[in-house]
Amino acid sequence: MHLLNADLHCHSTASDGSLSPGALAQRAHAAGVQLWSLTDHDEVAGQRAAREAAEALGMAYVSGIEVSVSFAGETVHILGFGYDPDNAELQAGLAALRAGRIARAQQMGESLARAGIPRAYEGALALAPNPELVSRTHFARFLVDSGHCGSVHEVFSRFLKEGKPGFVPHRWAGLGEALRWLHGAGGVAAIAHPARYRFTPTEEFALFSEFQAHGGRAVEVTCGSHFPDEVAKYADMALEFDLLASRGSDFHAPDESRTPLGALPDLPGRVTPLWTLWADSLAGRRPPRAGEPGPAPALVAAANPAPSAISAS
């Protein structure tokens, strides 16, 4: 199971990615991904298209999302997998988060205008296919396109980090609240890219402890923003907190993402992959080893798969 090429973190035009769900599925499949999930920010609108595209390609798919959470003064992202996208409580919670995003984006535009960059909100909005999910990434793309900065990285460094002119703090969902939505919809939760949060060791321990206490099941160990020493650290923390390990590129766009879809290193051998929860559905699914003839075995569907869990053609 450690050799499965699973990519369980990426974004489409339904949130702040540059490719449609269908185009992402094509890209993932071409890169050899065997288990895929689309995890748009606070939005499930791309799930049906992603699942249908994956099924048409014979690629295993599990529903995904990335929920915005406030914890100890930081924005933390919680990944959810295998949930029912039509669950009413989840839908209501996500709608409230998206409404908050609109207000924050308008305030960011006002702040950037005071810094000498007019109409940034309108510019970002024009780049966001989903107007409810205007994000810092859309502002960054506008500032690059309009010549104010040379790269998205420069925009974040100069304008969108805390203490910079375009930064606007926001209160997202509570950790327990977000996990309640996901669990109520039949899903499992994972902490996304934990190395990105600016926590003290005490705050990080508190995050993992509270996440575990609320029934969280996994942590993203191997991801596009983790360096090898961070992969090792969070593999150790997965073991310490009895969490499963997830793997995802956090792909947003071909020219913006550090790691292409499907190009991550394997999970460390000492952790238990998240997708062991779906082992019956993934029976026989692994890449061929050197010298083995033919392609990897086809996906074997579970006898009675839940409608919100793994699917494949």
N, C-alpha and C positions, 0 to 999 in steps of 0.2 A: 504493500500500500504506500510505502514511502516513495516508490518510484513513479507513482501516478503523476502525470503532468496536470495538476489542478491549478487553475487560476481563479481564485474566488474574490477578486476585488478589481473592479474597473467601472468606468463611468461613460454614459452615453449622452446624446443630446437631450435626453429627458432631464438631466441635471447640468453638470458642467463639463461633459466630454464633448469632443468635436465630431464624433462619428455616431451614426444611428445604431440602435440595437442590432439590426440585421448586419450592418457593416462590421460591427465588432465581432459578431458571431463568425463571420467569414474570416476575419483576421485571426481570431483565436484558433479556429479550426486549421487554418493554413500553417499556424505556428506549432501545431501538434498538441494543442490543449485537448485533454480527454474529459475533464470535468470542469465546467465553466459556470460562473455566476455573474450576473450584472448587478452591481451594488450602487445604484444612484443615490445621491444625497436626499434623504427625506421624501422619496418619491417612488411610487410603484408603477408609474405609467408605462415604462418600457418593458415590463415583465412579460407580458403576453407575446410581444414581438420577439423578444430575446429567446423565450422558450421555443416558439415556433421555428425560428431560424436555426436554433441548435438541433432541434429534432429533425429538421430537414437535412441537416448535415451528418446525422448520426452521432452527434456529440452529446454526452451526458450533461444535463443542466439541473441546477438547483436554484430556486428563487433566492434573491439577495437584496439587501438594502444597507445603507450606511446612515445611521440615525445620529443626529447632532445632540450632544449631551453637555451640560455644564457640570464641572466637578472641580472643587478647590480652586476656583477662579480661572480655570482653563476650559477650552472647548475640547471635548473628548469625542471621538467617533466610535460608535458601537455598530459592528456588523451583525446583521441578522440573516439566517439561512433557513430554507425549508419551511417558510411560513406561508399562510394563505393570504395572497394579496388583496382578496376581497373582504377580509375581516373588518367589521364596522368600527371597532374600537381603535384598531391600528390606523385605519383611514382617517378617523377624526383627529387622532393625535398628530399624524403627519400633516394634515391640513393646517392645524394650528401652528406648527413649526414653519410651514411655508409662508404663512401670513406674517410671521415675525421676520422672515428673511426679506420681504418686500420693504418693510419699514426700515430695517437696517440698511438696505441698499440705498434708499433715498437719503438717509443720513450720511452715508459714505459719499454720495454725490455732492451734498452740501458742503461737507468737509473738504473735499478736493477742490470745489469751486473757490473756497476761501484761500486755498493754497495756490490759486492761479490756474486751475485746470477746469474750465467751465464745461457744463453739459456732459460730465462723465457718467452720470446715471443714465441719461438717454443713450449714450454711446454703448454702455454695458448692456442695457436692455435690448438694443438692436442686435447684439451678438448672442442673446440668450433665447434659444427656441422655446423654452418654457419660461414665460414671464414671471411665474411664481418662484423661480429658482435662480434669480439674478445673484451671482456669487462674486467673491473676490477674484476668482479666476476670470470672469467676464470683464471686470474692471481692468484686470491686468492685461488682457488681450486688447482692450480698447486703448490703453495707454501706450502699448507697443505699436498698434496700428496707426495711432495719431502722432507718433514720433516723439512722445515724451520720454520714452525709455527704449533701450535696445533689446530687452528680453523680459520675459515674465519674471524671472528671478530678480532682475533689477527693480522691477515694479514693487515686488513684495518687500525688498530690502529698503527702498526709499519711501514707500507710501503706505503699505498695507499691513505692516507689523505693528505691534503695540508701541505706542509712543510716536508713531508717524502720522502725517496729516490725514490719510484716508482710513485709519483704523477706527472702527466703531465697536465697542464691546456689546455683547448680546447675551441674554439669558435664554438658554435652550431648555430642553427637557431635563428632568432629573434622572439620575442613573436608574433608580428603582422604577420610575415611571416608564422609561423606555423599555426596560426588560419586561415589565408587565405587559406592554403592548405586544412585544414580540412573542412572549410565551403564550399569551392569550390567543395569538394567531397560529399557534402550533410550531413556532420556530425555535431555533437555538441561537445564542448570542456569543459574539467574540469581540474582544478588545482589538480595535484596528491600530496598526503601526504605533505601538506604545513608546518607541524611542523618540517620537516627535514631540511628546509633551514635556513641558518645562517643569517637571515636578521634582521636589526634593525626594530623597529616598523614603522619608516618612510618608509623604503624600502619595508616592507611587505604591507603597505597601498598602496604604489605605484604599486606593483605587482597586487594587487586585482583591483585597479582602472584602470590600463592599460588593464588588462585582460577583465574587463567588457566593457571598451570602444571599444575593438576590437570584441565584440560580444560573449565573453565567457559566458557560461550558468551555470556552476556548479563548485563545489569544493568537493574534497574527504574529508568528515567529519569523517567517521568511517573507519579506515584502520588498517593494521597489525602493523604499527609503531606508532600509536597514543595511548597515555595514556588517561584515562578518562577526566582529566582536559583539554587536548588538543581537545578531541572530543567536549567538551562543548564550548571551545573557538571558534572553527571553525564552530560550529553550529550558534553561535552568529554572526560570520563574514558572513556566508551565508545569514542570515537575513539582516544584515547591507547593503550588496551589492546586495541584491535581486537575489541570486544565488540558484540554486537547489543543493541538497546534494547527493553525491555519496558514495558508500560503496564498499570496495575491500580489499582482504587479502594481496595483493602484494606477492603472493606465488611464490617461485622460485624452491624449492626442499624440499623433505620431511625432510631432516636433517639440513636444513639451515633456514627455514622460522619460524618466531616467531608465526604466526597464521596459522593454517591449512585452506585449502579451505572450505568456508561455515561455519566457526566457529566464525564469528564476532558477536558482540552485535548488536542489532537493531539500526537503526538511532534514534536520539532523536526525540520525537514526535512533536517538534515545527518547524522542518524543512520540506520542501517539497522534497520528493525523486526525483531524476533524472528520474527514470523510470515512473513517471507520464506522461512524454512525450509520452510514448507508452502504455497508459492505455487501449486503445481499444484492443490492442493485448494481454494484460495481464489480461483481465476481469476474475474475479473469482479465480485468482491465489494467494493463500495465504496458510500458514500452518494451519492445523486443530487446534482449541483450545482444551483445556482439556475437555474431556467428549464428544467430537463430534465423531460420528462414521465415519469410512472409511477414505480413503486418501483425500488429498487436491483435490479440483476440477481440472479437466484437463484444460490445456491452451486453450483459445478460440482465434483463429487466427483472425487478423483484416480482414475486408472484402476485402480491396485492399492494402495489405502491400507493402511498398516500398521495392525493392530488397535489399537495403543496411540496412534495419531496422530489427526489431525483426523477428525471424523465429522459428518455432517448427514443429515437426511432427504432 
